[in-house]
Amino acid sequence: MTIDNLDNDQIILATGGYDHTIKLWQTHTGICNRTMQHADSQVNDLEISHDKHLLAAASYQHIYMYDLTSNNPNAIVNYEGTSKNVTSVGFQEDGKWMYSGGEDCRARIWDLRSRNNQCPKIFEVQAAINCTCLHPNQVELFVGDQNGIIYRWDIRTDNNEQLIPENDAMILDIDISPDSKLMASVNNKGRCYIWSLESGVGEAPTKLTPKHKFEAHKRHALKCKFSPDSNLLITTSADQTARIWSAESFIMLQELKQENQRWVWDAAFSGDGQYVSQVFAATKSNISLIECNLQNRQHIKDKKIRKLVNVYHFHL
């Protein structure tokens, strides 16, 4: 799922799942104003480019690219060459390349300027990749796999190093705060790990220092996302909750839970970094829009979806 302000006067929410479509929603009305076809498989991940022109959809063996500036309901580019599910996708900030990770144990860099859909760089690990996160410096890609290893891959030099936060635990998500000071990771045991980041000089790698760990949830922690101002962290879980934490003290500030809610697959903050205005949580056959300012939580709207909503993304 992904969210963006495409028309400068309304925020658009993009969702994808198992109904073979990608939908764009008006968040203030809950109306679906565009449906794009994704017939070949489920949608595993979505990302909107920084210029808001393109939407990338990760799926089984393919990444499909959609044009958000037109009314074309079909993909305009098909990136193929992976043998299994593509689980994660994202854009470099200038739109020169795209990155992905997948169950084929490979992270890839895709050249968006090439007409041949070239993949000039591939980084291979020993287990299926669950998540990828590009550092704001745009040169280091963090990769989390099912063996519980986080890799820091320097795209310039191909150098890499490994972190193992916890034995016998899968890395399910990674996020880096927009101010580049913190990295968070969550695993299938419900724990969240935090590192302090210190930028290297020249081509020296980013230095990671363990800062904190805590039990975010009793069951699988599925996603972690920092707020645009880097002050908050949200985690989602199989325990049917999304929780908001202080990114300074890591004290839980709010728990978002609704009656009859199932796994919360994803979440995202909206706002300009000064105020947390909305939180989105995706559950089975349901999308909930919650206005949240940490003093007054207001539930705005539910929207029923025919089949499981797998992903969304909030891009500011």
BELJO-V550433 format. One record per helix or strand of 2 or more residues. SS is the DSSP state (H for helix, E for strand). FROM is the first residue (numbers start at 1). LEN is the number of residues. Records with the same first field share a line. If there is no record, write none. Layout:
# BELJO-V550433
SS = FROM-LEN + FROM-LEN
This chain:
# BELJO-V550433
E = 2-3 + 12-6 + 21-6 + 31-7 + 45-4 + 54-5 + 60-8 + 77-15 + 97-6 + 106-6 + 121-4 + 129-6 + 140-6 + 150-5 + 160-4 + 171-6 + 182-6 + 191-8 + 207-9 + 221-6 + 232-6 + 242-5 + 252-5 + 266-5 + 278-6 + 286-7 + 297-8 + 309-4
